[in-house]
Structures are given as C-alpha cells and as structure tokens.
Amino acid sequence: MGNSYISRRIASFGYAFSGIAAFLRSEPHARIHALATVIVVAAGCWYKLSAPEWTGIIMVITLVWITEMMNTVVEKIMDHLSPDHHPKVKWIKDVAAGAVLIAAIAAAITGAIIFIPHIL
C-alpha cells in the first residue's frame, strides 16, 4: 500500500502540471496572465519589494490565475453540456467571467498601491 499510495500522490502532481500546461497551450488569456506574471515578478525584483509587498503581489497573482482557470473550466463544462446557446448557460459563463474581472481589478489596484511609491 505504501508504494501505491505514494505513487498515486506523485502521479496527482503530474496530472496537475499537465492541466496547467493544457491551460497555457489552449487559452490565450492564460498566456496573457503568464506574460503579466513575468513582468510583475521582474518589476518586483527590480524594485526590491519587501516581504509584505511580495505577499500581496503573490496573493493577487494567485487569485487571478485561480479565477481564470476556474472560469475556463466552467466555460468548457457548459459548452460540453449545452453546445447550443441557452440563457442560463450564458448567465453561468458571465458570472464566472465576472469573477475573473473582479480578481484582475483587485490585482491592478494592489499593484498600483505597491508599485507607485517605488516608481515615484
């Protein structure tokens, strides 16, 4: 049981990394988020952010990535279950997209609060 349990846990990480790779390959917004993440991390290194500043940046980057990935999952599920246009499916997809927008706005505000004092 020990080896099979451990090998299953290791395999689950592989599945998770495969999911991230599939997300990056298939979704244009994922690549935009990846570029934005690289730019923000590079700027954080350039401006030598403090530990609390990094914590805020990491939290909002994570929030945007998670909401974008969950939005993608919701969209794919709904497209699979209801390929034809349906008002309830539209509502579900719009609310999921709204969650991403809220996360992105929060990230932009957090980034401004953290980076503007360093830039000025």
ROMAR-250923 format. One record per atom (N, C-alpha, C): x negated, y, z negated; residue in one letter. Coordinates in steps of 0.05 Angstrom, whole numbers, plus 32768, in hexadecimal, padded with zeros to 4 digits. Layout:
BEGIN
XYZA ...
// end
This chain:
BEGIN
7FF07FE88000M 800080008000M 7FEF80198000M 7FD880197FF2G 7FC780307FF0G 7FBE803B800BG 7FB48029801CN 7FAA80328036N 7FC1803B8048N 7FD7802D8047S 7FED80348059S 7FF9804F8050S 7FFB80538035Y 8005806D802BY 7FF280848034Y 7FD880808030I 7FC480958037I 7FC480998055I 7FC580848064S 7FC480878081S 7FDD8095808BS 7FF48090807FR 800D809F8086R 800A80BC8080R 7FFE80C38069R 7FFB80DF8062R 7FE880ED8075R 7FD280DF807DI 7FC080EA8090I 7FCE80EE80ABI 7FDD80DA80B3A 7FEC80DC80CDA 7FFF80F380CCA 800B80F980B5S 801F810F80B4S 8011812A80BAS 7FF8812D80B2F 7FE9814580B9F 7FE5814680D7F 7FDF813080E3G 7FDC812F8100G 7FF58137810EG 800C812E8105Y 802681368111Y 802A8154810EY 8023815E80F7A 8027817B80F2A 8015818B8105A 7FFC81838108F 7FEA8192811AF 7FF3818F8137F 7FFE8178813ES 800A81748159S 80218187815DS 8031818B8149G 8048819D814AG 803F81BA814EG 802A81C28140I 801F81DD8143I 801481E0815FI 800681CC8169A 7FFA81CE8184A 801181CF8199A 802681BF8196A 803C81C081A9A 804A81DB81A8A 804D81E68191F 80588201818EF 80488216819DF 802E82158199L 801C822881A7L 801C822481C5L 801D820B81CER 801E820681EBR 8038820F81F8R 804E820B81EBS 8068820E81F8S 8075822981F4S 806D823881E0E 807C825181D9E 806A826A81DDE 8072827B81EFP 8063829481F3P 806182A581DAP 807682A681CAH 807482B581B1H 805F82AA819EH 805B8290819FA 80478284818EA 802B828F8195A 8026829181AFR 800C829B81B7R 800982B981B0R 801F82C881B1I 801E82E481A8I 801882E5818BI 802582D4817BH 801F82D3815EH 800282CB8159H 7FF882B88168A 7FDC82AF8165A 7FC982C6816AA 7FCE82D58180L 7FBD82EC8186L 7FBF83018170L 7FD783078167A 7FDB831B8152A 7FCD83128138A 7FCE82F88132T 7FC182ED811AT 7FA382F2811CT 7F9782EB8133V 7F7A82EF8137V 7F73830C8134V 7F82831E8140I 7F7C833B813EI 7F7E83458121I 7F93833C8113V 7F97834580F7V 7F81833A80E5V 7F7A832180E9V 7F64831580D8V 7F4A832380DFV 7F44832880F8A 7F2C833780FFA 7F2B835380F3A 7F42836180F4A 7F44837B80E8A 7F40837980CAA 7F4B836580BDG 7F48836180A1G 7F2B835D8099G 7F1C834E80AAC 7F00834A80A5C 7EF0836480A9C 7EF7837280BEW 7EEA838C80C5W 7EED83A080AEW 7F0583A280A3Y 7F0A83B5808EY 7F0583AA8072Y 7EFC83928071K 7EF583858057K 7F0C83878043K 7F22837B804AL 7F3A837C8039L 7F34836F801EL 7F418379800AS 7F3F836E7FEFS 7F4F83547FEDS 7F4B83457FD8A 7F5A832C7FD4A 7F7983317FD4A 7F8383457FC6P 7FA0834A7FC7P 7FAA83527FE3P 7F9983617FF1E 7FA18368800CE 7FA28350801FE 7F8E833F801CW 7F8E8326802BW 7FA683148025W 7FAD8314800BT 7FC583048003T 7FDE830E8011T 7FE183288012G 7FF983338020G 7FF8832D803DG 7FE18330804AI 7FDE832A8067I 7FE4830D806CI 7FD882FB805DI 7FDC82DE8061I 7FFA82D7805DI 800682E38049M 802382DD8044M 803482E5805BM 803082FD8066V 80428305807CV 803B82F78096V 802282F1809BI 801B82E180B3I 802982C680B1I 802782B9809AT 8034829F8095T 805282A18099T 805E82B6808EL 807B82BA8091L 808382BC80AEL 807482CB80BEV 807B82CE80DAV 807882B480E9V 806282A580E4W 805D828C80F1W 8074827880EAW 807A827680D0I 808F826380C8I 80AA826A80D4I 80B2828380D4T 80CC828B80DFT 80CC828680FDT 80B7828C810BE 80B682888128E 80B8826A812EE 80AA825A811FM 80AB823D8124M 80C78232811EM 80D3823B8108M 80EE82328101M 8102823C8116M 80FF8254811FN 8110825E8134N 810E824D814DN 80F682458155T 80F28234816CT 810082198168T 80FD820E8150V 810A81F4814AV 812981F7814DV 8134820C8141V 815182118143V 815982138160V 814B8223816FE 81528227818CE 8151820C819BE 813C81FC8197K 813981E381A5K 814F81CF819DK 815581CE8183I 816B81BD817AI 818581C58187I 818B81DF8186M 81A581E88190M 81A781E581AEM 819181E981BDD 819081E481DAD 819581C781E0D 818A81B581CFH 818E819881D3H 81AB819081CDH 81B6819A81B7L 81D1819381AFL 81E781A081C1L 81E181B881CAS 81F581C781DAS 81E881D581F1S 81E281C78207P 81D481D3821DP 81E481EA822BP 81FF81E88229D 821081FD8234D 821282148220D 8218822C822BH 821C8243821AH 8234823F8207H 822F824581EEH 8244824381DAH 8241825A81C6H 8256826881BFP 8254827F81ADP 824882788192P 824E82618187K 8243825A816CK 82258254816EK 821D82478184V 820082428189V 81F2825D818CV 81FD826F819BK 81F18289819EK 81ED82978182K 820182958172W 820082A18157W 81E982948147W 81E7827A8147I 81D2826C8139I 81B782758143I 81B38275815DK 8199827D8168K 8193829A8163K 81A782AC8164D 81A282C8815ED 819A82CC8141D 81A782BE812EV 819F82C18112V 818382B7810DV 817C82A1811AA 816082978117A 814C82AB8122A 815282B78139A 814182CB8144A 814082E48132A 815682EB8126G 815683018113G 814482FD80FCG 814182E480F3A 812F82DE80DDA 811282E480E5A 810B82DD80FEV 80F082E38108V 80EC83018109V 810083108112L 80FE832D8114L 80F9833980F8L 8108833080E4I 8104833A80C9I 80E8833480BFI 80DE831C80C4A 80C3831580BCA 80AE832680CAA 80B3832B80E4A 80A0833C80F3A 80A0835980E9A 80B7836380E3I 80B9837F80D8I 80AB838080BDI 80AF836C80ACA 80A2836B8092A 8083836A8096A 807A835A80AAA 805E835880AFA 8052837380B8A 8061838080CAA 8057839A80D4A 805583AF80BEA 806983AF80ADI 806983C28096I 805283BC8083I 804F83A2807DT 8039839A806BT 801E83A18077T 801B839B8091G 800383A2809FG 7FFD83C0809EG 801183D080A2A 800E83ED80A1A 800583F68085A 801383EC8071I 800C83F38055I 7FEF83EC804FI 7FE683D58059I 7FCB83CC8052I 7FB683D98064I 7FBB83DB807EF 7FA683E58090F 7FA484038092F 7FBA84128091I 7FB8842F8095I 7FA5843C8082I 7FA484368068P 7F9084438057P 7F73843D8060P 7F6E8425806BH 7F53841E8074H 7F4C842D808DH 7F608431809EI 7F5B843E80B8I 7F57845C80B5I 7F66846880A2L 7F658486809FL 7F4E848E808EL 
// end
